[in-house]
Amino acid sequence: MAFKDILVHVDNTPHSRVRLALAAKLAHSQDGHVIALNVRTRPVLPQYIVSQYGGQIDQVRDTFNEQAAREARAAFDTIHPAHGVTTEWRDVEGGLVDNVGLHARYADITIIGQTE
């Protein structure tokens, strides 16, 4: 079975570059398509934190997500696919597990990492 659509979860961690390199190598061997998925999470915070900080917490979270997305995109832009290999960048917002699971349904293989 050929792995034509290769989904890889990317973030701003050092291990994300390893996952991207693996996806690019696999795509090269299969003449595949690399889909990089960055998920901007918005965890639900306890009400006492939200009431204490108000809109500031959303600004901090949005700033962090924006910076993390830029770093992940920069890592994605460094992969140089071989001839015949195409790439795609997806940047979505929501729950990490839900989004990776949803996008994985439409890929032949999914490459994910684990926490340190």
N, CA and C of each residue as an Amber inpcrd file, in Angstrom:
protein
   348
   0.8360000  -1.1800000   0.0000000   0.0000000   0.0000000   0.0000000
   0.8780000   1.2390000   0.0000000   0.5960000   2.1460000  -0.8840000
   1.3540000   3.3850000  -0.9630000   0.7610000   4.4240000  -0.0160000
   1.6310000   5.1860000   0.6130000   1.2130000   6.2740000   1.4900000
   1.2840000   7.5690000   0.6950000   0.1930000   7.9560000   0.0820000
   0.1820000   9.1490000  -0.7660000  -0.0710000  10.4220000   0.0240000
  -1.0200000  10.3900000   0.9610000  -1.3290000  11.5610000   1.7870000
  -0.7730000  11.3280000   3.1830000   0.2640000  12.0960000   3.5290000
   0.9730000  11.9130000   4.7950000   0.7250000  13.1370000   5.6610000
  -0.0500000  12.9520000   6.7280000  -0.3540000  14.0270000   7.6640000
   0.6770000  14.0090000   8.7730000   1.2090000  15.1670000   9.1060000
   2.1670000  15.2730000  10.2050000   1.7420000  16.4260000  11.1040000
   1.6330000  16.1290000  12.4000000   1.2990000  17.1830000  13.3670000
   2.5590000  17.9980000  13.6380000   2.4560000  19.3090000  13.4680000
   3.5980000  20.1910000  13.7180000   3.2650000  21.1430000  14.8590000
   4.3010000  21.5400000  15.5650000   4.1940000  22.5370000  16.6170000
   5.5500000  23.2240000  16.7230000   5.7720000  23.9610000  17.7860000
   7.0310000  24.7020000  17.8880000   8.0670000  23.9970000  18.7670000
   7.9720000  22.6920000  18.8890000   8.9500000  21.9330000  19.6640000
  10.0770000  21.4450000  18.7520000  11.2380000  21.1560000  19.3220000
  12.3460000  20.6460000  18.4960000  12.0190000  19.3200000  17.8130000
  11.1940000  18.4850000  18.4350000  10.8530000  17.1880000  17.8490000
   9.9670000  17.3210000  16.6130000   9.3510000  18.4740000  16.4520000
   8.5070000  18.6870000  15.2780000   9.3390000  18.6250000  13.9960000
  10.5520000  19.1240000  14.0500000  11.4340000  19.0660000  12.8750000
  11.7620000  17.6200000  12.5070000  11.9010000  16.7700000  13.5060000
  12.1730000  15.3520000  13.2490000  10.9640000  14.7170000  12.5670000
   9.7760000  15.0460000  13.0590000   8.5560000  14.5160000  12.4340000
   8.4280000  15.0020000  10.9920000   8.7350000  16.2640000  10.7550000
   8.6710000  16.7970000   9.3940000   9.6690000  16.1080000   8.4690000
  10.8750000  15.8900000   8.9660000  11.8880000  15.2150000   8.1510000
  11.4500000  13.7840000   7.8250000  10.8610000  13.1060000   8.7930000
  10.3690000  11.7490000   8.5540000   9.2560000  11.7560000   7.5160000
   8.3420000  12.7080000   7.6290000   7.2410000  12.8000000   6.6620000
   7.7690000  13.0810000   5.2590000   8.7540000  13.9780000   5.1520000
   9.3260000  14.2990000   3.8420000  10.0360000  13.0890000   3.2370000
  10.7570000  12.3460000   4.0730000  11.4620000  11.1580000   3.5870000
  10.4670000  10.0880000   3.1270000   9.4270000   9.8930000   3.9030000
   8.4030000   8.9180000   3.5320000   7.6850000   9.3390000   2.2560000
   7.3690000  10.6270000   2.1460000   6.7040000  11.1270000   0.9420000
   7.5910000  10.9480000  -0.2840000   8.8760000  11.1710000  -0.1140000
   9.8090000  10.9950000  -1.2270000   9.8180000   9.5450000  -1.7120000
   9.8170000   8.6160000  -0.7810000   9.8640000   7.2060000  -1.1720000
   8.5390000   6.7210000  -1.7700000   7.4560000   7.4260000  -1.4850000
   6.1300000   7.0020000  -1.9590000   5.5410000   7.9540000  -3.0000000
   6.3050000   8.9690000  -3.4250000   5.7680000  10.0250000  -4.2880000
   4.4940000  10.5940000  -3.6940000   4.5800000  10.9440000  -2.4240000
   3.4030000  11.3570000  -1.6720000   3.2550000  12.8530000  -1.5070000
   2.2920000  13.2060000  -0.6870000   1.8990000  14.5840000  -0.4050000
   1.9810000  14.7910000   1.1020000   2.7850000  15.7570000   1.5560000
   2.9500000  16.0380000   2.9810000   1.9610000  17.1260000   3.3900000
   1.1580000  16.8200000   4.3950000   0.2020000  17.7840000   4.9440000
   0.6440000  18.0910000   6.3700000   1.0800000  19.3210000   6.6140000
   1.4900000  19.7390000   7.9530000   0.2970000  20.3720000   8.6430000
  -0.0290000  19.8960000   9.8340000  -1.1860000  20.3830000  10.5810000
  -0.7300000  21.0250000  11.8760000  -0.9740000  22.3250000  12.0010000
  -0.7220000  23.0650000  13.2330000  -2.0730000  23.3460000  13.8820000
  -2.1850000  23.0500000  15.1660000  -3.4470000  23.2670000  15.8840000
  -3.2300000  24.3200000  16.9520000  -4.0110000  25.3880000  16.8630000
  -3.9900000  26.4460000  17.8880000  -5.0240000  26.0900000  18.9390000
  -4.5500000  25.6610000  20.0950000  -5.4570000  25.1910000  21.1350000
  -5.9850000  26.3540000  21.9730000  -7.1530000  26.1630000  22.5100000
  -7.7770000  27.1270000  23.4130000  -8.3290000  26.3460000  24.5990000
  -7.4500000  25.9810000  25.5330000  -7.9190000  25.1640000  26.6620000
  -8.9440000  25.9270000  27.5100000  -9.8590000  25.1590000  28.0670000
 -10.8680000  25.7310000  28.9480000 -10.2170000  25.9680000  30.2980000
 -10.3030000  27.2150000  30.7670000  -9.6930000  27.5820000  32.0350000
 -10.7510000  27.6560000  33.1280000 -10.3440000  27.4350000  34.3660000
 -11.2980000  27.5690000  35.4720000 -11.8670000  28.9900000  35.5360000
 -13.0950000  29.1000000  35.9750000 -13.7770000  30.3870000  36.0000000
 -13.0690000  31.4120000  36.8760000 -12.4470000  30.9810000  37.9790000
 -11.7850000  31.9440000  38.8490000 -10.5900000  32.6030000  38.1510000
  -9.9560000  31.9140000  37.2360000  -8.8530000  32.5160000  36.4780000
  -9.4070000  33.4940000  35.4460000 -10.4530000  33.0750000  34.7480000
 -11.0580000  33.9340000  33.7320000 -11.5950000  35.2080000  34.3640000
 -12.2450000  35.1020000  35.5190000 -12.8070000  36.2920000  36.1630000
 -11.7140000  37.2170000  36.6970000 -10.5940000  36.6660000  37.0910000
  -9.5070000  37.4820000  37.6290000  -8.7710000  38.2370000  36.5260000
  -8.5640000  37.6030000  35.3770000  -7.7580000  38.2130000  34.3220000
  -8.5720000  38.7290000  33.1430000  -9.8160000  38.3400000  33.0530000
 -10.6810000  38.8460000  31.9860000 -10.1220000  38.5780000  30.5960000
 -10.1860000  39.5960000  29.7380000  -9.7440000  39.4770000  28.3640000
  -8.2410000  39.3600000  28.2060000  -7.4930000  39.6840000  29.2480000
  -6.0350000  39.5960000  29.1570000  -5.5770000  38.1720000  28.8920000
  -6.2720000  37.2130000  29.4850000  -5.8730000  35.8200000  29.3020000
  -6.0380000  35.4020000  27.8530000  -7.0770000  35.9080000  27.1890000
  -7.2720000  35.5920000  25.7640000  -6.1770000  36.2150000  24.9120000
  -5.7650000  37.4270000  25.2550000  -4.6940000  38.0770000  24.5030000
  -3.3860000  37.3200000  24.6530000  -3.0780000  36.8790000  25.8500000
  -1.8450000  36.1200000  26.0940000  -1.8890000  34.8020000  25.3250000
  -3.0150000  34.1300000  25.3830000  -3.1650000  32.8490000  24.6900000
  -3.0570000  33.0340000  23.1820000  -3.6980000  34.0760000  22.6470000
  -3.6320000  34.3350000  21.2050000  -2.2160000  34.6970000  20.7640000
  -1.5140000  35.4710000  21.5750000  -0.1290000  35.8290000  21.2680000
   0.7560000  34.5880000  21.2560000   0.5790000  33.7300000  22.2500000
   1.3590000  32.4900000  22.3000000   1.0620000  31.6170000  21.0830000
  -0.2160000  31.4460000  20.7540000  -0.5880000  30.6190000  19.6030000
  -0.0370000  31.1820000  18.3010000  -0.0510000  32.4910000  18.1600000
   0.4700000  33.1240000  16.9440000   1.9780000  32.8920000  16.8140000
   2.6960000  33.0700000  17.9150000   4.1470000  32.8590000  17.8990000
   4.4810000  31.3950000  17.6280000   3.7590000  30.4860000  18.2690000
   4.0010000  29.0580000  18.0580000   3.7100000  28.6660000  16.6070000
   2.6590000  29.2380000  16.0260000   2.3240000  28.9430000  14.6250000
   3.4030000  29.4600000  13.6830000   3.9460000  30.6500000  13.9730000
   5.0330000  31.1810000  13.1370000   6.2600000  30.2840000  13.2040000
   6.6000000  29.8080000  14.3970000   7.7650000  28.9340000  14.5500000
   7.5410000  27.5930000  13.8470000   6.3400000  27.0530000  13.9630000
   6.0350000  25.7860000  13.2900000   6.0700000  25.9610000  11.7810000
   5.5450000  27.0880000  11.2930000   5.5580000  27.3380000   9.8460000
   6.9880000  27.5130000   9.3430000   7.8280000  28.1660000  10.1320000
   9.2270000  28.3360000   9.7420000   9.9220000  26.9830000   9.6230000
   9.6250000  26.0690000  10.5430000  10.2040000  24.7250000  10.4630000
   9.6760000  23.9960000   9.2310000   8.3990000  24.1590000   8.9400000
   7.7940000  23.5340000   7.7640000   8.4170000  24.0630000   6.4830000
   8.6870000  25.3540000   6.4440000   9.2600000  25.9670000   5.2440000
  10.6880000  25.5130000   4.9650000  11.3460000  24.9100000   5.9600000
  12.7250000  24.4610000   5.7490000  12.7960000  23.1080000   5.0570000
  11.6950000  22.3570000   5.0380000  11.7670000  21.0660000   4.3430000
  11.7150000  21.3210000   2.8440000  12.5620000  20.6310000   2.1500000
  12.6370000  20.7840000   0.7010000  12.2210000  19.4700000   0.0650000
  10.9660000  19.3920000  -0.3430000  10.5090000  18.1220000  -0.9030000
  11.2130000  17.7800000  -2.2070000  11.3570000  16.4970000  -2.4220000
  11.9820000  16.0190000  -3.6540000  11.0050000  16.1690000  -4.8190000
  11.5100000  15.9260000  -6.0080000  10.6860000  16.0200000  -7.2010000
   9.4700000  15.0990000  -7.0850000   8.3030000  15.6270000  -7.3690000
   7.0830000  14.8430000  -7.3130000   6.3770000  14.8800000  -5.9680000
   7.0250000  15.4140000  -4.9450000   6.4290000  15.5020000  -3.6160000
   5.8440000  16.8950000  -3.4360000   4.5970000  16.9500000  -3.0340000
   3.9510000  18.2340000  -2.7930000   3.7200000  18.4130000  -1.2970000
   3.5530000  19.6630000  -0.8800000   3.3290000  19.9560000   0.5310000
   2.1090000  20.8500000   0.6870000   1.5710000  20.8230000   1.8880000
   0.3970000  21.6370000   2.2090000   0.4760000  22.0340000   3.6790000
   0.1140000  23.2840000   3.9810000   0.1070000  23.7940000   5.3540000
  -1.3310000  23.9950000   5.7910000  -1.6720000  23.4530000   6.9510000
  -2.9960000  23.6620000   7.5420000  -2.8120000  24.2180000   8.9420000
  -3.5280000  25.2880000   9.2320000  -3.4570000  25.9630000  10.5230000
  -4.8850000  26.1030000  11.0280000  -5.2420000  25.3250000  12.0480000
  -6.6100000  25.3060000  12.5450000  -6.6390000  25.6380000  14.0290000
  -7.8170000  25.9470000  14.5190000  -7.9990000  26.2770000  15.9310000
  -8.9900000  25.3110000  16.5460000  -8.7050000  24.8880000  17.7660000
  -9.6080000  23.9820000  18.4690000  -8.8390000  22.9870000  19.3090000
  -9.5170000  21.9060000  19.6390000  -8.8960000  20.8580000  20.4400000
  -7.8680000  20.0780000  19.6360000  -6.7490000  19.7810000  20.2560000
  -5.6650000  19.0940000  19.5680000  -6.0700000  17.6920000  19.1200000
  -6.5750000  16.8940000  20.0340000  -6.9210000  15.5130000  19.7180000
  -8.0410000  15.4650000  18.6770000  -9.0490000  16.2960000  18.8610000
 -10.1740000  16.3010000  17.9170000  -9.7330000  16.6750000  16.5150000
  -8.9090000  17.7030000  16.3910000  -8.4840000  18.1610000  15.0670000
  -7.5310000  17.1850000  14.3930000  -6.5810000  16.6610000  15.1300000
  -5.6650000  15.6900000  14.5300000  -6.4480000  14.4490000  14.1020000
  -7.3710000  14.0080000  14.9370000  -8.1900000  12.8510000  14.5840000
  -9.0430000  13.0860000  13.3470000  -9.6180000  14.2740000  13.2490000
 -10.4490000  14.6060000  12.0900000  -9.6370000  14.6110000  10.7960000
  -8.4970000  15.2790000  10.8110000  -7.6630000  15.3580000   9.6120000
  -7.0160000  14.0080000   9.2820000  -6.7520000  13.1970000  10.3030000
  -6.1380000  11.8880000  10.0850000  -7.0750000  10.9460000   9.3370000
  -8.3630000  11.1640000   9.4660000  -9.3240000  10.3010000   8.7610000
  -9.1640000  10.3740000   7.2490000  -8.6330000  11.4750000   6.7640000
  -8.5310000  11.6890000   5.3260000  -7.1000000  11.5400000   4.8110000
  -6.2290000  10.9780000   5.6410000  -4.8380000  10.7510000   5.2440000
  -4.5550000   9.2510000   5.2600000  -3.5360000   8.8660000   4.5160000
  -3.1530000   7.4520000   4.5020000  -2.3680000   7.0650000   5.7380000
  -1.5980000   8.0020000   6.2700000  -0.8090000   7.7580000   7.4740000
  -0.6450000   9.0890000   8.1960000  -0.5710000   9.0180000   9.5240000
  -0.4210000  10.2220000  10.3290000   0.8050000  10.0650000  11.2200000
   1.6300000  11.1080000  11.2570000   2.8230000  11.1110000  12.0860000
   2.5880000  12.1220000  13.2010000   2.6180000  11.6250000  14.4380000
   2.4110000  12.4930000  15.6030000   3.5570000  12.2800000  16.5660000
   3.6930000  13.1990000  17.4930000   4.7420000  13.1030000  18.4990000
   4.1630000  12.7370000  19.8410000   4.9890000  12.8360000  20.8330000
   4.5470000  12.5930000  22.2010000   5.1900000  13.6360000  23.0920000
   4.6300000  13.8030000  24.2640000   5.1820000  14.7860000  25.1870000
   6.5350000  14.2910000  25.6980000   7.3300000  15.2370000  26.1550000
   8.6350000  14.8650000  26.6680000   8.4450000  14.3670000  28.0630000
